[in-house]
Amino acid sequence: MWASSGEVRMGPAPPRQGDRIVSPGTACYTPRMQEPLTILYFAWLREQIGSSSQTLPLPEGVTSVATLMRHLAETSPAHAAAFAPNRKVRCAVNQEFAGPETPVHPGDEIGFFPPVTGG
């Protein structure tokens, strides 16, 4: 078994420059591109931002819902208005209600929506 630049090959193929030999049963790390975040906007947030969704790679330094909201607020005036400190915004990460300290990871689906009330 051979590992080379993000791929694992089986069989008698000759090694290429940069290959390393991997013994059977040995874990081999193969780097992949980071999955992007999927961000969904609902109700007045969708109207304010002008879009119902966006995808983006996890920004450097963003580790939680709170840091993601700060990052998004810096991307455009519409985002700044939507995520202004005086605005009440709720969040879900992977369809589970989330607080500001909830971790954010590559590939997560993050939804922002206004507080909801029922009766």
Buried (B, 14 or more C-beta within 10 A) or exposed (E): EBBBEEEEBEEEEEEEEEBEEBEEEEEEEEEEEEEBBBBBBBEEBBEBBEEEEBEBEBBEEBBBBBBBBEBBBEBEEBBEEBBEEEBEBBBBBEEEEBEEEBEBEEEBBBBBBEEEEEE
